[in-house]
């Protein structure tokens, strides 16, 4: 718990993406990639504010290295992203 009144009594909940039986190994690269793709497909269909889309966003942000996300976002912006989104 925070000291000196930090967070003013707010409880911080840390969580990551739930177990996915498609990704059995400790290397979570495919899991990261899939959640990133699922998020952007969801946003395309339902909009960025949709709670299901936000769930995918939380999951990919907890699984993927920031450097990968920055590169993928740049690729999507420039139209060179290799994925289906």
N, C-alpha and C positions, 0 to 999 in steps of 0.2 A: 504494500500500500504506500502511497505517496506521503512524504513528510511535509510539514509546514503548511497544511491546508491545501496542497495541490489537488486538483480535480474536485475539490469541494464535495467530497463524499460520493462522487460518481464512481460506479464500479466499471472497470475496464474488462471487456470480454475479448480474449484472444482466441481466434479459431482459424482453421484452414479448410481447404476443400475436403469433403468427405471421401472416404475410401471408394475407389472405382475399380471393380474387378477386372476391367480391361487393361489396367496398368499394374501388374503384379511386382515388378522389380523396383529397386530403390531409385533407379534413374527415372525421374519424373518428367523428362523432356516432352514425351508424347502427351502426357496428361496436361502439361502446361499448354502445349500447342492446341490441343482439342478444346480446352476451356476458353482460350483466346478466340478461337474460331466460333465456338458456340455463342460467346458474348456478342460478337459483331454480327452474327446471323440473327440473333434475337433482337438486337437494336434495329437492324434493317426491317424486321417484321413488326415489332411492337413499340419501338421508340426507346430512347435512352433511359427514361424515368421508370420503365416497367420494373416491378420488384423481382421478377424472375431474371431479367437481364442483369440487374444489380448483383444478384446472387452469383452469376457467372463471373462478373467483374471482380468481386471479392475473391473468388476462387483463383482466377488466373493471376491476380496480383499477389496472392500468397504463395503461388507455385513457381512463377516465372521470374528469372533474374531481370532487374530493371533495364539492363543494357539490351536484352532481347526485345523487351517491350518498346523501348525507344526506337530500335531499328525497325521493328515491325510497323510501328505507327508512322515512321518516316516513309517506309515502303508503301503503305496504304495511301498516304497523302500524295505520293508521286506516281501512283498507279503501277508500281512494280512489285507489289506484294505477291508472293508465290502461292498463297492459299486461295480457297474458294470464295472468300468474302470480297 
